[in-house]
Amino acid sequence: MPEPIAPSTSIASAPRTKAWLWAGMALSVAALLSACQTPPSSAPQASATVNKLYRQDAAQHIYARNADRIYKGKLPPLLYAIGVLQVQLDAQGRVKNLHWMRKPTHAPEVVAEIERTVRAASPFPAPGRTGAVSYTDTWLWDESGRFQLDTLTEGQLSQ
């Protein structure tokens, strides 16, 4: 009668190898599934909040570059011009685009001066992780040529 064959080490380790393969495949599938998740639906609101926070940094930057042109104290009750300007910056803080949302058409010299002031202040502080940023601010322009930004205004006299 033939003698039984002793199991070799490769046959004996087969169940252990299968277990490791299954565990590896399960981890791979879990990693793929977690990478394919959709981002949370609140992502656009998060960038809007960042843009609002950046507006404060941008206003302080403009004030620092134009300290002698800032109207000190409360503005008079009647202003020469009011303009609402949207500024688009790239990831390095350079001005990409200016878009007037409310242009003071009666004062084209103010429009030109505001645009020149914004471009001269470039580069702005780098937006950081958000990359490019767009912010909007209201320019409050006195007839003296001095101004305040709504973000940092000291208010306005009533009469």
Helices and strands as residue ranges (DSSP letters): H 9-12, H 14-35, H 43-65, G 67-69, E 81-89, E 95-102, H 108-120, G 128-130, E 133-141, E 147-149, G 150-152
